[in-house]
């Protein structure tokens, strides 16, 4: 569809079958698969985990992504960034590439202050690193606000009706087109399939964000379809 299409995988380990150990192992396998397939962003969205558990999982994910990124750099291929959902402290502690913010979270400016100040030994290592920040947005106005606040990109949605949340009103392609006029990349989110992804890109979206589209399919095949 477009070589420049940004791809953003949102994790959900609870969607995997089995006990917690099995789910965690399968999730890390999917993260490996996504990084090897050159997905641009992986959002670790395990909202039910306590801080220490999330930090442990994020450390494992970062180890995987760093190894893949080192190989990609040698082959002059793009790197994958790990964003931690709503937890700038965990992102900082695990040296993740950034944070995903919900619409009611702290501001992108606050995240940048946290990264610039650092904590303890991380201050020296992260002082020159600018965090990547994605923000959940549900209207064109929210996207404009996120851009003005210094967000790296916006996730706009839900564009289409979500099967697991049928009562949520979809924003539609017209609103997506309006949102995509902002000064930051806007990714379509919500009910995205291979069948409707092209319409999102035609509406002006810079890329696609999804959970099931990536997690329930062969990611390499999805990437090939979306980028060609």
Biotite code that builds the C-alpha atoms (Angstrom):
import biotite.structure as struc

atoms = struc.array([
    struc.Atom([0.000, 0.000, 0.000], chain_id="A", res_id=1, res_name="UNK", atom_name="CA", element="C"),
    struc.Atom([2.771, 2.433, 0.969], chain_id="A", res_id=2, res_name="UNK", atom_name="CA", element="C"),
    struc.Atom([6.436, 1.826, 1.734], chain_id="A", res_id=3, res_name="UNK", atom_name="CA", element="C"),
    struc.Atom([6.355, 4.714, 4.212], chain_id="A", res_id=4, res_name="UNK", atom_name="CA", element="C"),
    struc.Atom([3.336, 3.393, 6.144], chain_id="A", res_id=5, res_name="UNK", atom_name="CA", element="C"),
    struc.Atom([4.082, 3.555, 9.868], chain_id="A", res_id=6, res_name="UNK", atom_name="CA", element="C"),
    struc.Atom([3.135, 0.407, 11.764], chain_id="A", res_id=7, res_name="UNK", atom_name="CA", element="C"),
    struc.Atom([2.351, 0.310, 15.465], chain_id="A", res_id=8, res_name="UNK", atom_name="CA", element="C"),
    struc.Atom([1.730, -2.955, 17.362], chain_id="A", res_id=9, res_name="UNK", atom_name="CA", element="C"),
    struc.Atom([-0.146, -2.701, 20.662], chain_id="A", res_id=10, res_name="UNK", atom_name="CA", element="C"),
    struc.Atom([0.371, -5.688, 22.940], chain_id="A", res_id=11, res_name="UNK", atom_name="CA", element="C"),
    struc.Atom([-2.218, -7.683, 24.864], chain_id="A", res_id=12, res_name="UNK", atom_name="CA", element="C"),
    struc.Atom([-0.750, -10.758, 26.520], chain_id="A", res_id=13, res_name="UNK", atom_name="CA", element="C"),
    struc.Atom([-4.134, -11.649, 28.096], chain_id="A", res_id=14, res_name="UNK", atom_name="CA", element="C"),
    struc.Atom([-5.437, -12.482, 24.629], chain_id="A", res_id=15, res_name="UNK", atom_name="CA", element="C"),
    struc.Atom([-3.103, -15.493, 24.525], chain_id="A", res_id=16, res_name="UNK", atom_name="CA", element="C"),
    struc.Atom([-4.264, -18.823, 25.910], chain_id="A", res_id=17, res_name="UNK", atom_name="CA", element="C"),
    struc.Atom([-2.584, -20.520, 28.837], chain_id="A", res_id=18, res_name="UNK", atom_name="CA", element="C"),
    struc.Atom([-1.222, -19.497, 32.209], chain_id="A", res_id=19, res_name="UNK", atom_name="CA", element="C"),
    struc.Atom([0.676, -16.296, 32.913], chain_id="A", res_id=20, res_name="UNK", atom_name="CA", element="C"),
    struc.Atom([4.057, -17.833, 32.110], chain_id="A", res_id=21, res_name="UNK", atom_name="CA", element="C"),
    struc.Atom([2.794, -19.076, 28.742], chain_id="A", res_id=22, res_name="UNK", atom_name="CA", element="C"),
    struc.Atom([1.160, -15.759, 27.908], chain_id="A", res_id=23, res_name="UNK", atom_name="CA", element="C"),
    struc.Atom([4.316, -13.862, 28.753], chain_id="A", res_id=24, res_name="UNK", atom_name="CA", element="C"),
    struc.Atom([6.437, -16.179, 26.624], chain_id="A", res_id=25, res_name="UNK", atom_name="CA", element="C"),
    struc.Atom([4.038, -15.877, 23.685], chain_id="A", res_id=26, res_name="UNK", atom_name="CA", element="C"),
    struc.Atom([3.960, -12.109, 24.012], chain_id="A", res_id=27, res_name="UNK", atom_name="CA", element="C"),
    struc.Atom([7.740, -11.839, 23.964], chain_id="A", res_id=28, res_name="UNK", atom_name="CA", element="C"),
    struc.Atom([7.699, -14.079, 20.903], chain_id="A", res_id=29, res_name="UNK", atom_name="CA", element="C"),
    struc.Atom([5.313, -11.667, 19.176], chain_id="A", res_id=30, res_name="UNK", atom_name="CA", element="C"),
    struc.Atom([7.498, -8.719, 20.149], chain_id="A", res_id=31, res_name="UNK", atom_name="CA", element="C"),
    struc.Atom([10.468, -10.512, 18.585], chain_id="A", res_id=32, res_name="UNK", atom_name="CA", element="C"),
    struc.Atom([8.426, -11.194, 15.465], chain_id="A", res_id=33, res_name="UNK", atom_name="CA", element="C"),
    struc.Atom([7.311, -7.558, 15.237], chain_id="A", res_id=34, res_name="UNK", atom_name="CA", element="C"),
    struc.Atom([10.840, -6.201, 15.614], chain_id="A", res_id=35, res_name="UNK", atom_name="CA", element="C"),
    struc.Atom([12.212, -8.665, 13.059], chain_id="A", res_id=36, res_name="UNK", atom_name="CA", element="C"),
    struc.Atom([9.451, -7.556, 10.665], chain_id="A", res_id=37, res_name="UNK", atom_name="CA", element="C"),
    struc.Atom([10.450, -3.869, 11.053], chain_id="A", res_id=38, res_name="UNK", atom_name="CA", element="C"),
    struc.Atom([7.318, -2.669, 12.811], chain_id="A", res_id=39, res_name="UNK", atom_name="CA", element="C"),
    struc.Atom([8.072, 0.936, 13.754], chain_id="A", res_id=40, res_name="UNK", atom_name="CA", element="C"),
    struc.Atom([6.542, 1.011, 17.225], chain_id="A", res_id=41, res_name="UNK", atom_name="CA", element="C"),
    struc.Atom([5.581, -1.534, 19.855], chain_id="A", res_id=42, res_name="UNK", atom_name="CA", element="C"),
    struc.Atom([3.404, -0.268, 22.700], chain_id="A", res_id=43, res_name="UNK", atom_name="CA", element="C"),
    struc.Atom([3.638, -2.416, 25.820], chain_id="A", res_id=44, res_name="UNK", atom_name="CA", element="C"),
    struc.Atom([0.037, -2.071, 27.000], chain_id="A", res_id=45, res_name="UNK", atom_name="CA", element="C"),
    struc.Atom([-0.213, -4.510, 29.884], chain_id="A", res_id=46, res_name="UNK", atom_name="CA", element="C"),
    struc.Atom([-2.363, -2.282, 32.078], chain_id="A", res_id=47, res_name="UNK", atom_name="CA", element="C"),
    struc.Atom([-3.161, -4.906, 34.697], chain_id="A", res_id=48, res_name="UNK", atom_name="CA", element="C"),
    struc.Atom([0.451, -5.486, 35.728], chain_id="A", res_id=49, res_name="UNK", atom_name="CA", element="C"),
    struc.Atom([1.905, -3.969, 38.875], chain_id="A", res_id=50, res_name="UNK", atom_name="CA", element="C"),
    struc.Atom([4.814, -1.606, 38.363], chain_id="A", res_id=51, res_name="UNK", atom_name="CA", element="C"),
    struc.Atom([7.509, -4.154, 39.225], chain_id="A", res_id=52, res_name="UNK", atom_name="CA", element="C"),
    struc.Atom([5.964, -6.785, 36.939], chain_id="A", res_id=53, res_name="UNK", atom_name="CA", element="C"),
    struc.Atom([5.611, -4.306, 34.092], chain_id="A", res_id=54, res_name="UNK", atom_name="CA", element="C"),
    struc.Atom([9.192, -3.185, 34.564], chain_id="A", res_id=55, res_name="UNK", atom_name="CA", element="C"),
    struc.Atom([10.435, -6.778, 34.419], chain_id="A", res_id=56, res_name="UNK", atom_name="CA", element="C"),
    struc.Atom([8.486, -7.458, 31.226], chain_id="A", res_id=57, res_name="UNK", atom_name="CA", element="C"),
    struc.Atom([9.655, -4.173, 29.689], chain_id="A", res_id=58, res_name="UNK", atom_name="CA", element="C"),
    struc.Atom([13.278, -5.047, 30.436], chain_id="A", res_id=59, res_name="UNK", atom_name="CA", element="C"),
    struc.Atom([12.913, -8.346, 28.604], chain_id="A", res_id=60, res_name="UNK", atom_name="CA", element="C"),
    struc.Atom([11.181, -6.625, 25.693], chain_id="A", res_id=61, res_name="UNK", atom_name="CA", element="C"),
    struc.Atom([13.902, -3.967, 25.491], chain_id="A", res_id=62, res_name="UNK", atom_name="CA", element="C"),
    struc.Atom([16.613, -6.630, 25.494], chain_id="A", res_id=63, res_name="UNK", atom_name="CA", element="C"),
    struc.Atom([14.959, -8.324, 22.523], chain_id="A", res_id=64, res_name="UNK", atom_name="CA", element="C"),
    struc.Atom([14.395, -5.087, 20.620], chain_id="A", res_id=65, res_name="UNK", atom_name="CA", element="C"),
    struc.Atom([17.935, -3.838, 21.227], chain_id="A", res_id=66, res_name="UNK", atom_name="CA", element="C"),
    struc.Atom([19.389, -7.050, 19.829], chain_id="A", res_id=67, res_name="UNK", atom_name="CA", element="C"),
    struc.Atom([17.186, -6.849, 16.732], chain_id="A", res_id=68, res_name="UNK", atom_name="CA", element="C"),
    struc.Atom([17.912, -3.143, 16.291], chain_id="A", res_id=69, res_name="UNK", atom_name="CA", element="C"),
    struc.Atom([21.649, -3.786, 16.376], chain_id="A", res_id=70, res_name="UNK", atom_name="CA", element="C"),
    struc.Atom([21.279, -6.274, 13.519], chain_id="A", res_id=71, res_name="UNK", atom_name="CA", element="C"),
    struc.Atom([19.012, -3.896, 11.628], chain_id="A", res_id=72, res_name="UNK", atom_name="CA", element="C"),
    struc.Atom([21.528, -1.068, 11.987], chain_id="A", res_id=73, res_name="UNK", atom_name="CA", element="C"),
    struc.Atom([24.242, -3.266, 10.494], chain_id="A", res_id=74, res_name="UNK", atom_name="CA", element="C"),
    struc.Atom([21.962, -3.922, 7.518], chain_id="A", res_id=75, res_name="UNK", atom_name="CA", element="C"),
    struc.Atom([20.880, -0.270, 7.304], chain_id="A", res_id=76, res_name="UNK", atom_name="CA", element="C"),
    struc.Atom([17.299, -1.196, 8.148], chain_id="A", res_id=77, res_name="UNK", atom_name="CA", element="C"),
    struc.Atom([14.892, 0.823, 10.335], chain_id="A", res_id=78, res_name="UNK", atom_name="CA", element="C"),
    struc.Atom([14.759, 0.283, 14.061], chain_id="A", res_id=79, res_name="UNK", atom_name="CA", element="C"),
    struc.Atom([11.791, -0.525, 16.282], chain_id="A", res_id=80, res_name="UNK", atom_name="CA", element="C"),
    struc.Atom([10.893, 1.702, 19.232], chain_id="A", res_id=81, res_name="UNK", atom_name="CA", element="C"),
    struc.Atom([9.368, 0.390, 22.466], chain_id="A", res_id=82, res_name="UNK", atom_name="CA", element="C"),
    struc.Atom([6.794, 2.647, 24.143], chain_id="A", res_id=83, res_name="UNK", atom_name="CA", element="C"),
    struc.Atom([5.428, 1.931, 27.628], chain_id="A", res_id=84, res_name="UNK", atom_name="CA", element="C"),
    struc.Atom([1.732, 2.570, 28.103], chain_id="A", res_id=85, res_name="UNK", atom_name="CA", element="C"),
    struc.Atom([1.076, 5.430, 30.545], chain_id="A", res_id=86, res_name="UNK", atom_name="CA", element="C"),
    struc.Atom([4.172, 4.786, 32.725], chain_id="A", res_id=87, res_name="UNK", atom_name="CA", element="C"),
    struc.Atom([6.975, 7.257, 32.132], chain_id="A", res_id=88, res_name="UNK", atom_name="CA", element="C"),
    struc.Atom([8.733, 5.982, 35.254], chain_id="A", res_id=89, res_name="UNK", atom_name="CA", element="C"),
    struc.Atom([8.879, 2.429, 33.905], chain_id="A", res_id=90, res_name="UNK", atom_name="CA", element="C"),
    struc.Atom([9.958, 3.698, 30.494], chain_id="A", res_id=91, res_name="UNK", atom_name="CA", element="C"),
    struc.Atom([12.788, 5.643, 32.093], chain_id="A", res_id=92, res_name="UNK", atom_name="CA", element="C"),
    struc.Atom([13.886, 2.792, 34.349], chain_id="A", res_id=93, res_name="UNK", atom_name="CA", element="C"),
    struc.Atom([14.019, 0.297, 31.476], chain_id="A", res_id=94, res_name="UNK", atom_name="CA", element="C"),
    struc.Atom([15.541, 2.751, 28.970], chain_id="A", res_id=95, res_name="UNK", atom_name="CA", element="C"),
    struc.Atom([12.554, 2.316, 26.677], chain_id="A", res_id=96, res_name="UNK", atom_name="CA", element="C"),
    struc.Atom([12.330, 4.635, 23.700], chain_id="A", res_id=97, res_name="UNK", atom_name="CA", element="C"),
    struc.Atom([9.311, 6.467, 25.031], chain_id="A", res_id=98, res_name="UNK", atom_name="CA", element="C"),
    struc.Atom([5.771, 6.468, 26.334], chain_id="A", res_id=99, res_name="UNK", atom_name="CA", element="C"),
    struc.Atom([2.211, 6.175, 25.093], chain_id="A", res_id=100, res_name="UNK", atom_name="CA", element="C"),
    struc.Atom([-0.171, 8.584, 26.811], chain_id="A", res_id=101, res_name="UNK", atom_name="CA", element="C"),
    struc.Atom([-3.898, 8.166, 27.232], chain_id="A", res_id=102, res_name="UNK", atom_name="CA", element="C"),
    struc.Atom([-6.052, 11.229, 26.654], chain_id="A", res_id=103, res_name="UNK", atom_name="CA", element="C"),
    struc.Atom([-6.235, 11.858, 30.427], chain_id="A", res_id=104, res_name="UNK", atom_name="CA", element="C"),
    struc.Atom([-2.555, 11.226, 31.204], chain_id="A", res_id=105, res_name="UNK", atom_name="CA", element="C"),
    struc.Atom([0.217, 13.665, 31.988], chain_id="A", res_id=106, res_name="UNK", atom_name="CA", element="C"),
    struc.Atom([1.283, 15.897, 29.115], chain_id="A", res_id=107, res_name="UNK", atom_name="CA", element="C"),
    struc.Atom([4.074, 15.241, 26.610], chain_id="A", res_id=108, res_name="UNK", atom_name="CA", element="C"),
    struc.Atom([5.902, 18.207, 28.172], chain_id="A", res_id=109, res_name="UNK", atom_name="CA", element="C"),
    struc.Atom([5.863, 16.412, 31.537], chain_id="A", res_id=110, res_name="UNK", atom_name="CA", element="C"),
    struc.Atom([7.266, 13.240, 29.965], chain_id="A", res_id=111, res_name="UNK", atom_name="CA", element="C"),
    struc.Atom([10.124, 15.211, 28.429], chain_id="A", res_id=112, res_name="UNK", atom_name="CA", element="C"),
    struc.Atom([10.887, 16.804, 31.803], chain_id="A", res_id=113, res_name="UNK", atom_name="CA", element="C"),
    struc.Atom([10.998, 13.369, 33.416], chain_id="A", res_id=114, res_name="UNK", atom_name="CA", element="C"),
    struc.Atom([13.403, 12.122, 30.759], chain_id="A", res_id=115, res_name="UNK", atom_name="CA", element="C"),
    struc.Atom([15.576, 15.237, 30.878], chain_id="A", res_id=116, res_name="UNK", atom_name="CA", element="C"),
    struc.Atom([15.893, 15.099, 34.662], chain_id="A", res_id=117, res_name="UNK", atom_name="CA", element="C"),
    struc.Atom([16.340, 11.352, 34.827], chain_id="A", res_id=118, res_name="UNK", atom_name="CA", element="C"),
    struc.Atom([16.777, 9.475, 38.081], chain_id="A", res_id=119, res_name="UNK", atom_name="CA", element="C"),
    struc.Atom([20.050, 8.377, 39.624], chain_id="A", res_id=120, res_name="UNK", atom_name="CA", element="C"),
    struc.Atom([22.353, 6.609, 37.219], chain_id="A", res_id=121, res_name="UNK", atom_name="CA", element="C"),
    struc.Atom([19.835, 6.906, 34.353], chain_id="A", res_id=122, res_name="UNK", atom_name="CA", element="C"),
    struc.Atom([20.290, 10.681, 34.209], chain_id="A", res_id=123, res_name="UNK", atom_name="CA", element="C"),
    struc.Atom([23.653, 10.472, 32.470], chain_id="A", res_id=124, res_name="UNK", atom_name="CA", element="C"),
    struc.Atom([22.558, 7.742, 30.068], chain_id="A", res_id=125, res_name="UNK", atom_name="CA", element="C"),
    struc.Atom([19.294, 9.390, 29.041], chain_id="A", res_id=126, res_name="UNK", atom_name="CA", element="C"),
    struc.Atom([20.177, 13.081, 29.252], chain_id="A", res_id=127, res_name="UNK", atom_name="CA", element="C"),
    struc.Atom([20.581, 13.354, 25.471], chain_id="A", res_id=128, res_name="UNK", atom_name="CA", element="C"),
    struc.Atom([17.688, 11.055, 24.570], chain_id="A", res_id=129, res_name="UNK", atom_name="CA", element="C"),
    struc.Atom([14.448, 12.634, 23.426], chain_id="A", res_id=130, res_name="UNK", atom_name="CA", element="C"),
    struc.Atom([11.561, 10.288, 24.235], chain_id="A", res_id=131, res_name="UNK", atom_name="CA", element="C"),
    struc.Atom([9.127, 9.246, 21.539], chain_id="A", res_id=132, res_name="UNK", atom_name="CA", element="C"),
    struc.Atom([5.602, 10.045, 22.691], chain_id="A", res_id=133, res_name="UNK", atom_name="CA", element="C"),
    struc.Atom([2.362, 8.793, 21.209], chain_id="A", res_id=134, res_name="UNK", atom_name="CA", element="C"),
    struc.Atom([-0.988, 10.112, 22.410], chain_id="A", res_id=135, res_name="UNK", atom_name="CA", element="C"),
    struc.Atom([-4.504, 8.649, 22.197], chain_id="A", res_id=136, res_name="UNK", atom_name="CA", element="C"),
    struc.Atom([-6.812, 11.121, 20.457], chain_id="A", res_id=137, res_name="UNK", atom_name="CA", element="C"),
    struc.Atom([-10.528, 10.930, 19.728], chain_id="A", res_id=138, res_name="UNK", atom_name="CA", element="C"),
    struc.Atom([-11.098, 14.162, 17.804], chain_id="A", res_id=139, res_name="UNK", atom_name="CA", element="C"),
    struc.Atom([-9.166, 16.358, 15.373], chain_id="A", res_id=140, res_name="UNK", atom_name="CA", element="C"),
    struc.Atom([-8.960, 19.004, 18.111], chain_id="A", res_id=141, res_name="UNK", atom_name="CA", element="C"),
    struc.Atom([-7.233, 16.562, 20.445], chain_id="A", res_id=142, res_name="UNK", atom_name="CA", element="C"),
    struc.Atom([-4.687, 15.750, 17.742], chain_id="A", res_id=143, res_name="UNK", atom_name="CA", element="C"),
    struc.Atom([-3.938, 19.455, 17.271], chain_id="A", res_id=144, res_name="UNK", atom_name="CA", element="C"),
    struc.Atom([-3.503, 19.816, 21.032], chain_id="A", res_id=145, res_name="UNK", atom_name="CA", element="C"),
    struc.Atom([-1.178, 16.786, 21.187], chain_id="A", res_id=146, res_name="UNK", atom_name="CA", element="C"),
    struc.Atom([0.947, 18.212, 18.383], chain_id="A", res_id=147, res_name="UNK", atom_name="CA", element="C"),
    struc.Atom([1.196, 21.587, 20.119], chain_id="A", res_id=148, res_name="UNK", atom_name="CA", element="C"),
    struc.Atom([2.182, 19.847, 23.360], chain_id="A", res_id=149, res_name="UNK", atom_name="CA", element="C"),
    struc.Atom([5.120, 18.114, 21.688], chain_id="A", res_id=150, res_name="UNK", atom_name="CA", element="C"),
    struc.Atom([3.814, 14.616, 20.953], chain_id="A", res_id=151, res_name="UNK", atom_name="CA", element="C"),
    struc.Atom([5.710, 12.561, 18.385], chain_id="A", res_id=152, res_name="UNK", atom_name="CA", element="C"),
    struc.Atom([2.583, 11.001, 16.899], chain_id="A", res_id=153, res_name="UNK", atom_name="CA", element="C"),
    struc.Atom([-1.120, 10.529, 17.558], chain_id="A", res_id=154, res_name="UNK", atom_name="CA", element="C"),
    struc.Atom([-3.277, 7.403, 17.567], chain_id="A", res_id=155, res_name="UNK", atom_name="CA", element="C"),
    struc.Atom([-6.712, 8.445, 16.304], chain_id="A", res_id=156, res_name="UNK", atom_name="CA", element="C"),
    struc.Atom([-9.771, 6.327, 16.831], chain_id="A", res_id=157, res_name="UNK", atom_name="CA", element="C"),
    struc.Atom([-11.709, 4.292, 16.901], chain_id="A", res_id=158, res_name="UNK", atom_name="CA", element="C"),
    struc.Atom([-11.986, 4.793, 13.164], chain_id="A", res_id=159, res_name="UNK", atom_name="CA", element="C"),
    struc.Atom([-14.244, 1.769, 12.686], chain_id="A", res_id=160, res_name="UNK", atom_name="CA", element="C"),
    struc.Atom([-16.564, -0.120, 14.990], chain_id="A", res_id=161, res_name="UNK", atom_name="CA", element="C"),
    struc.Atom([-14.725, -2.544, 17.254], chain_id="A", res_id=162, res_name="UNK", atom_name="CA", element="C"),
    struc.Atom([-16.229, -6.010, 17.564], chain_id="A", res_id=163, res_name="UNK", atom_name="CA", element="C"),
    struc.Atom([-15.310, -6.305, 21.240], chain_id="A", res_id=164, res_name="UNK", atom_name="CA", element="C"),
    struc.Atom([-16.718, -2.839, 22.023], chain_id="A", res_id=165, res_name="UNK", atom_name="CA", element="C"),
    struc.Atom([-19.837, -2.614, 19.820], chain_id="A", res_id=166, res_name="UNK", atom_name="CA", element="C"),
    struc.Atom([-21.341, 0.371, 21.655], chain_id="A", res_id=167, res_name="UNK", atom_name="CA", element="C"),
    struc.Atom([-18.392, 2.636, 20.907], chain_id="A", res_id=168, res_name="UNK", atom_name="CA", element="C"),
    struc.Atom([-19.251, 5.108, 18.163], chain_id="A", res_id=169, res_name="UNK", atom_name="CA", element="C"),
    struc.Atom([-16.681, 4.986, 15.355], chain_id="A", res_id=170, res_name="UNK", atom_name="CA", element="C"),
    struc.Atom([-15.137, 8.309, 14.341], chain_id="A", res_id=171, res_name="UNK", atom_name="CA", element="C"),
    struc.Atom([-15.083, 7.458, 10.642], chain_id="A", res_id=172, res_name="UNK", atom_name="CA", element="C"),
    struc.Atom([-12.825, 8.348, 7.739], chain_id="A", res_id=173, res_name="UNK", atom_name="CA", element="C"),
    struc.Atom([-13.911, 11.976, 7.457], chain_id="A", res_id=174, res_name="UNK", atom_name="CA", element="C"),
    struc.Atom([-12.799, 12.723, 11.011], chain_id="A", res_id=175, res_name="UNK", atom_name="CA", element="C"),
    struc.Atom([-9.586, 10.770, 10.379], chain_id="A", res_id=176, res_name="UNK", atom_name="CA", element="C"),
    struc.Atom([-8.914, 12.924, 7.316], chain_id="A", res_id=177, res_name="UNK", atom_name="CA", element="C"),
    struc.Atom([-9.421, 16.084, 9.384], chain_id="A", res_id=178, res_name="UNK", atom_name="CA", element="C"),
    struc.Atom([-7.149, 14.788, 12.134], chain_id="A", res_id=179, res_name="UNK", atom_name="CA", element="C"),
    struc.Atom([-4.452, 13.851, 9.633], chain_id="A", res_id=180, res_name="UNK", atom_name="CA", element="C"),
    struc.Atom([-4.008, 17.532, 8.749], chain_id="A", res_id=181, res_name="UNK", atom_name="CA", element="C"),
    struc.Atom([-2.120, 18.041, 12.030], chain_id="A", res_id=182, res_name="UNK", atom_name="CA", element="C"),
    struc.Atom([1.635, 18.626, 12.092], chain_id="A", res_id=183, res_name="UNK", atom_name="CA", element="C"),
    struc.Atom([2.455, 15.192, 13.508], chain_id="A", res_id=184, res_name="UNK", atom_name="CA", element="C"),
    struc.Atom([1.899, 11.716, 12.025], chain_id="A", res_id=185, res_name="UNK", atom_name="CA", element="C"),
    struc.Atom([-1.591, 10.413, 12.752], chain_id="A", res_id=186, res_name="UNK", atom_name="CA", element="C"),
    struc.Atom([-2.125, 6.648, 12.857], chain_id="A", res_id=187, res_name="UNK", atom_name="CA", element="C"),
    struc.Atom([-5.536, 5.047, 12.416], chain_id="A", res_id=188, res_name="UNK", atom_name="CA", element="C"),
    struc.Atom([-6.689, 2.872, 15.319], chain_id="A", res_id=189, res_name="UNK", atom_name="CA", element="C"),
    struc.Atom([-9.792, 0.830, 16.045], chain_id="A", res_id=190, res_name="UNK", atom_name="CA", element="C"),
    struc.Atom([-11.316, -1.949, 13.997], chain_id="A", res_id=191, res_name="UNK", atom_name="CA", element="C"),
    struc.Atom([-8.470, -1.895, 11.467], chain_id="A", res_id=192, res_name="UNK", atom_name="CA", element="C"),
    struc.Atom([-8.266, -4.856, 9.075], chain_id="A", res_id=193, res_name="UNK", atom_name="CA", element="C"),
    struc.Atom([-6.332, -5.559, 5.905], chain_id="A", res_id=194, res_name="UNK", atom_name="CA", element="C"),
    struc.Atom([-9.558, -4.843, 4.020], chain_id="A", res_id=195, res_name="UNK", atom_name="CA", element="C"),
    struc.Atom([-10.061, -1.322, 5.397], chain_id="A", res_id=196, res_name="UNK", atom_name="CA", element="C"),
    struc.Atom([-6.466, -0.244, 6.055], chain_id="A", res_id=197, res_name="UNK", atom_name="CA", element="C"),
    struc.Atom([-6.075, 1.207, 2.551], chain_id="A", res_id=198, res_name="UNK", atom_name="CA", element="C"),
    struc.Atom([-9.034, 3.542, 3.083], chain_id="A", res_id=199, res_name="UNK", atom_name="CA", element="C"),
    struc.Atom([-7.336, 4.911, 6.217], chain_id="A", res_id=200, res_name="UNK", atom_name="CA", element="C"),
    struc.Atom([-4.134, 5.644, 4.311], chain_id="A", res_id=201, res_name="UNK", atom_name="CA", element="C"),
    struc.Atom([-6.108, 7.252, 1.496], chain_id="A", res_id=202, res_name="UNK", atom_name="CA", element="C"),
    struc.Atom([-7.798, 9.455, 4.115], chain_id="A", res_id=203, res_name="UNK", atom_name="CA", element="C"),
    struc.Atom([-4.385, 10.768, 5.085], chain_id="A", res_id=204, res_name="UNK", atom_name="CA", element="C"),
    struc.Atom([-3.310, 8.511, 7.954], chain_id="A", res_id=205, res_name="UNK", atom_name="CA", element="C"),
    struc.Atom([0.451, 8.104, 8.215], chain_id="A", res_id=206, res_name="UNK", atom_name="CA", element="C"),
    struc.Atom([0.042, 4.512, 9.294], chain_id="A", res_id=207, res_name="UNK", atom_name="CA", element="C"),
    struc.Atom([-1.869, 1.843, 11.154], chain_id="A", res_id=208, res_name="UNK", atom_name="CA", element="C"),
    struc.Atom([-2.036, 0.968, 14.851], chain_id="A", res_id=209, res_name="UNK", atom_name="CA", element="C"),
    struc.Atom([-3.643, -2.250, 16.045], chain_id="A", res_id=210, res_name="UNK", atom_name="CA", element="C"),
    struc.Atom([-3.682, -5.088, 18.517], chain_id="A", res_id=211, res_name="UNK", atom_name="CA", element="C"),
    struc.Atom([-5.392, -8.004, 16.786], chain_id="A", res_id=212, res_name="UNK", atom_name="CA", element="C"),
    struc.Atom([-4.213, -7.246, 13.268], chain_id="A", res_id=213, res_name="UNK", atom_name="CA", element="C"),
    struc.Atom([-0.646, -7.919, 14.376], chain_id="A", res_id=214, res_name="UNK", atom_name="CA", element="C"),
    struc.Atom([-1.065, -10.229, 17.331], chain_id="A", res_id=215, res_name="UNK", atom_name="CA", element="C"),
    struc.Atom([-3.421, -12.718, 15.676], chain_id="A", res_id=216, res_name="UNK", atom_name="CA", element="C"),
    struc.Atom([-1.609, -12.946, 12.326], chain_id="A", res_id=217, res_name="UNK", atom_name="CA", element="C"),
    struc.Atom([1.775, -13.545, 10.759], chain_id="A", res_id=218, res_name="UNK", atom_name="CA", element="C"),
    struc.Atom([3.288, -10.098, 11.319], chain_id="A", res_id=219, res_name="UNK", atom_name="CA", element="C"),
    struc.Atom([5.752, -10.349, 8.444], chain_id="A", res_id=220, res_name="UNK", atom_name="CA", element="C"),
    struc.Atom([2.864, -11.067, 6.064], chain_id="A", res_id=221, res_name="UNK", atom_name="CA", element="C"),
    struc.Atom([0.855, -8.144, 7.451], chain_id="A", res_id=222, res_name="UNK", atom_name="CA", element="C"),
    struc.Atom([3.824, -5.806, 7.043], chain_id="A", res_id=223, res_name="UNK", atom_name="CA", element="C"),
    struc.Atom([4.415, -6.914, 3.451], chain_id="A", res_id=224, res_name="UNK", atom_name="CA", element="C"),
    struc.Atom([0.758, -6.303, 2.590], chain_id="A", res_id=225, res_name="UNK", atom_name="CA", element="C"),
    struc.Atom([0.549, -2.896, 4.256], chain_id="A", res_id=226, res_name="UNK", atom_name="CA", element="C"),
    struc.Atom([3.804, -1.570, 2.833], chain_id="A", res_id=227, res_name="UNK", atom_name="CA", element="C"),
    struc.Atom([3.509, -2.774, -0.754], chain_id="A", res_id=228, res_name="UNK", atom_name="CA", element="C"),
])
